[in-house]
């Protein structure tokens, strides 16, 4: 009986330690500290990015991007994507486009 109790206590302690480690890993958020833009900043960032691209729809946003303060991903009408980099005052710092899976890709 004593041996069984020790085994149960050991099993519970092991599960608790594994669970705590998992909670720490999830809580730390990994390497990516990317957070979406929210509130009035989102409205201003979307407007600046869409004015810069002249078309499309905002599909993703990020505060604290490695290249600028804000990053706004715009999917253009042809399916390609453009990342618009903005400073804290919502001025365009740069933009970079890449080809998406648009209708032009008919291989």
Secondary structure per residue as TSV (DSSP state, phi and psi in degrees):
chain	resnum	aa	ss	phi	psi
A	1	X	-	360.0	-41.9
A	2	X	H	-63.6	-39.9
A	3	X	H	-63.9	-40.4
A	4	X	H	-65.2	-40.5
A	5	X	H	-64.8	-42.5
A	6	X	H	-61.7	-41.1
A	7	X	H	-63.3	-40.7
A	8	X	H	-66.0	-43.5
A	9	X	H	-63.2	-41.9
A	10	X	H	-63.5	-42.7
A	11	X	H	-63.1	-43.8
A	12	X	H	-64.9	-42.4
A	13	X	H	-63.7	-40.2
A	14	X	H	-64.1	-45.7
A	15	X	H	-62.3	-39.2
A	16	X	H	-64.2	-41.7
A	17	X	H	-66.6	-42.9
A	18	X	H	-64.8	-43.0
A	19	X	H	-62.9	-40.4
A	20	X	H	-65.5	-40.7
A	21	X	H	-63.9	-40.0
A	22	X	H	-65.3	-41.1
A	23	X	H	-62.9	-39.2
A	24	X	H	-65.6	-42.5
A	25	X	H	-64.1	-42.7
A	26	X	H	-68.6	-42.7
A	27	X	H	-65.8	-30.6
A	28	X	H	-72.3	-23.4
A	29	X	T	77.2	8.4
A	30	X	T	70.3	-155.8
A	31	X	T	-80.6	-23.3
A	32	X	-	-93.6	116.8
A	33	X	-	-104.4	33.9
A	34	X	-	-75.1	128.3
A	35	X	B	-125.4	141.2
A	36	X	-	-70.5	154.5
A	37	X	-	-74.6	141.0
A	38	X	-	-132.9	168.0
A	39	X	H	64.5	-147.0
A	40	X	H	-67.2	-26.9
A	41	X	H	-62.3	-37.5
A	42	X	H	-62.8	-45.0
A	43	X	H	-60.1	-44.9
A	44	X	H	-68.0	-40.5
A	45	X	H	-66.9	-42.5
A	46	X	H	-61.2	-45.8
A	47	X	H	-61.4	-43.6
A	48	X	H	-65.3	-42.4
A	49	X	H	-67.4	-43.6
A	50	X	H	-69.0	-33.4
A	51	X	H	-65.7	-38.2
A	52	X	H	-67.2	-43.8
A	53	X	H	-81.6	-27.0
A	54	X	S	80.8	-4.4
A	55	X	S	-166.4	177.5
A	56	X	-	96.6	-169.9
A	57	X	E	-140.2	145.7
A	58	X	E	-75.1	126.0
A	59	X	E	-113.7	-15.7
A	60	X	E	-163.5	148.0
A	61	X	E	-136.4	160.1
A	62	X	E	-154.2	135.8
A	63	X	E	-98.9	140.0
A	64	X	S	75.9	34.0
A	65	X	-	-63.0	154.2
A	66	X	S	-67.0	-19.0
A	67	X	S	-100.4	-18.5
A	68	X	S	-163.3	-179.5
A	69	X	S	-74.5	-43.8
A	70	X	E	-122.4	146.5
A	71	X	E	-128.5	132.3
A	72	X	E	-124.1	120.6
A	73	X	E	-91.8	125.5
A	74	X	E	-116.5	126.5
A	75	X	E	-92.8	118.5
A	76	X	-	-78.2	168.3
A	77	X	T	-60.7	-27.1
A	78	X	T	-87.1	2.6
A	79	X	S	94.3	-10.0
A	80	X	-	-76.8	161.5
A	81	X	E	-118.4	145.4
A	82	X	E	-129.5	129.1
A	83	X	E	-95.5	118.4
A	84	X	E	-103.4	121.7
A	85	X	E	-94.9	130.5
A	86	X	E	-124.7	148.5
A	87	X	-	-86.6	-175.8
A	88	X	T	-62.8	-24.7
A	89	X	T	-93.8	11.3
A	90	X	-	68.2	26.3
A	91	X	-	-87.5	141.0
A	92	X	E	-70.5	124.8
A	93	X	E	-93.3	-42.8
A	94	X	E	-166.9	171.3
A	95	X	E	-149.2	150.0
A	96	X	E	-139.8	127.2
A	97	X	E	-105.2	152.3
A	98	X	E	-139.3	157.2
A	99	X	-	-79.9	127.7
A	100	X	-	-92.7	-162.5
A	101	X	S	-94.0	56.6
A	102	X	-	-75.5	177.3
A	103	X	T	-66.5	-18.4
A	104	X	T	-72.9	-13.0
A	105	X	-	-95.3	74.5
A	106	X	-	-105.5	52.9
A	107	X	-	-71.3	360.0
